[in-house]
Amino acid sequence: MTPGEDIDRPIFFVGMPRSGTTLVYDVFSAHPDLGWIPHQLDRFPGWPVLSALSRVADLSDSFRKSIRPADASYPAIEALRIGPSEAYRVWSRYCGADFPYRYLLGTTATETQKQSMRRLVARVLRYQGKSRFCTKLTGPGRIHFLDSIFPDALFVHIVRDGRAVVRSLMKRPFWRDTFRATRPAWENGLSEEDSRDIAEAGGTPQALAAVQWRRVVRSIQEEGAALGSARFAELAYEEFVADPEAKLKELAAFCGLRPSDRQTIFLKRRFRLENRNRPPDEPETAGDPEMLGRLLDDALRAQGYEP
């Protein structure tokens, strides 16, 4: 059998940054059947054998990294723990340098990219002793591209109130203090209408982030609709934090995973779970509510949020 031919329904969590993708993915990936790319492999993407380090995390949840609010402090020992990574260095190595920075709408992977990525995932699973692969990718879903590599892949779209996403992005250095504050974070995705709306709102970082939230959500939903409900599901961040155990069971059923209580045990032991959606207390960070309303109200209604 050619390496990579036996990969069974890999699972991708997708969504806009600061939407809760890391929270849901990290908890869900604690399932005993799931393999994932550890931080160490992301640092050295040419060394798949580093995936075996995840076996340490299997010994005890105390060896796994935990996710805390971005403004919380971390104990020094956290740097030594093992946990899943978004692994963009890995994706750049095997799928091209443009992968992290473009929408890739309608783009199909080359045969080299397909075989390289499938071989890598097969090796990750073999080194970890797992039967299923799970990862997360923020920003545009890149679903069509990933589907061309993994034609039986499953996708879970995490959606969060766009106003909370904008507030969070404006407080995070990776967004606020980089090029993302002045130009789109991903190329080849915004429409003429999007660009016009940003300009009419003054071209502020908040307007740019808001329009990108609505475009990322819409593009993921459009790509997901082409797959159908058997392979594409959505989960609201707010619903997950309200009842994580129930949502974890629903996700496991959607992904065809056997029942396991390891995810909820990990959640209770290592997470401080709370709904971080709260009214803006820093107007200059949150942005002009009237401006955000003009940009987001229709999209918020479409997602079931009160505008």
C-alpha positions, 0 to 999 in steps of 0.5 A, spaced: 500 500 500 502 506 498 503 511 504 497 515 505 492 511 502 489 508 508 488 515 511 481 515 514 476 521 514 481 526 517 478 532 521 479 539 520 477 545 524 476 551 521 474 558 522 476 566 523 482 567 528 479 568 535 473 564 534 474 559 539 478 554 534 483 553 538 479 551 544 475 546 541 480 543 537 485 542 543 479 539 547 477 535 542 483 532 540 484 529 547 480 523 544 484 517 544 483 515 537 486 522 534 493 524 532 495 531 531 501 535 529 505 537 535 508 544 536 515 540 536 514 538 529 512 545 527 518 548 529 522 542 525 517 540 519 522 536 516 522 531 522 516 527 522 519 522 527 517 528 532 510 526 532 512 521 537 512 526 542 505 526 543 505 519 546 508 522 552 501 526 552 498 520 552 501 517 559 497 523 563 493 529 561 498 533 566 503 532 560 499 536 555 499 543 554 492 547 556 489 553 553 488 559 557 485 566 555 490 570 551 491 575 557 493 570 562 499 568 565 502 561 564 507 557 569 514 555 566 512 548 566 507 549 560 513 550 555 515 543 556 508 540 555 506 537 549 500 539 545 497 540 538 499 546 533 496 549 527 503 548 524 503 553 518 510 551 517 508 544 516 503 546 511 508 551 508 513 546 507 508 541 504 503 545 500 507 551 498 509 558 501 502 561 499 498 556 503 497 560 510 496 567 506 491 566 501 484 564 500 485 558 495 478 558 492 477 553 487 485 551 487 486 544 487 493 541 490 498 539 485 500 531 485 506 533 489 503 536 494 497 531 495 502 525 495 507 529 500 501 531 505 498 524 505 505 521 506 506 526 512 499 525 515 500 517 515 507 518 518 504 522 524 499 517 525 504 511 525 509 515 530 503 516 534 499 510 534 493 513 532 487 511 527 485 518 525 488 525 524 485 532 526 488 539 526 485 546 525 487 552 520 484 559 521 482 564 516 479 562 510 477 554 510 481 552 504 476 547 503 476 545 496 484 545 496 484 540 502 478 536 499 483 535 493 488 532 498 483 528 502 477 527 499 473 524 505 475 529 510 470 532 515 470 539 516 468 543 522 467 550 522 467 554 529 463 561 528 463 566 534 460 573 534 463 577 529 463 583 534 467 579 539 472 577 534 474 584 532 475 586 539 479 580 541 483 581 534 484 588 536 488 586 543 492 581 540 499 583 538 499 578 532 494 582 529 494 589 532 501 590 531 503 587 524 501 588 517 494 585 518 492 592 521 493 595 515 491 590 509 488 584 508 491 578 512 489 573 506 490 575 499 485 573 493 479 573 497 475 580 498 470 582 493 470 589 491 464 590 495 468 588 501 474 593 499 469 599 498 465 598 505 472 598 508 474 604 505 467 608 506 468 606 514 475 609 514 480 604 513 480 603 520 483 596 523 477 595 526 473 595 519 478 591 516 477 586 521 470 586 521 469 585 513 474 579 514 470 576 519 464 576 515 468 574 508 471 568 512 465 566 515 461 566 508 467 563 504 467 557 509 460 556 508 460 556 501 465 551 500 462 547 506 455 547 502 459 544 496 460 538 501 454 537 504 452 536 511 455 529 512 462 532 511 461 539 513 458 541 520 458 548 524 459 549 531 457 556 535 463 558 540 457 560 545 454 554 544 460 550 546 462 554 552 455 553 554 455 546 554 461 543 552 460 536 554 454 535 549 457 539 544 463 534 544 458 528 544 455 531 538 462 532 534 464 525 536 458 522 533 459 527 526 466 525 526 464 517 527 469 516 533 467 511 538 465 514 545 470 517 550 470 521 556 477 523 556 476 529 552 471 532 558 476 529 563 481 533 560 477 539 559 475 539 567 482 538 569 486 543 564 481 548 562 478 555 565 472 555 561 468 561 560 464 565 555 469 571 553 464 575 549 462 581 553 460 588 552 466 592 549 469 596 555 475 599 551 471 604 545 478 605 542 479 598 541 472 595 540 471 600 534 465 605 533 459 600 534 455 604 529 460 603 524 461 595 526 453 595 525 453 597 518 458 592 516 456 586 520 449 587 522 446 583 516 452 577 517 450 577 524 443 576 523 445 570 518 449 567 523 443 567 528 446 573 533 442 579 535 445 585 531 
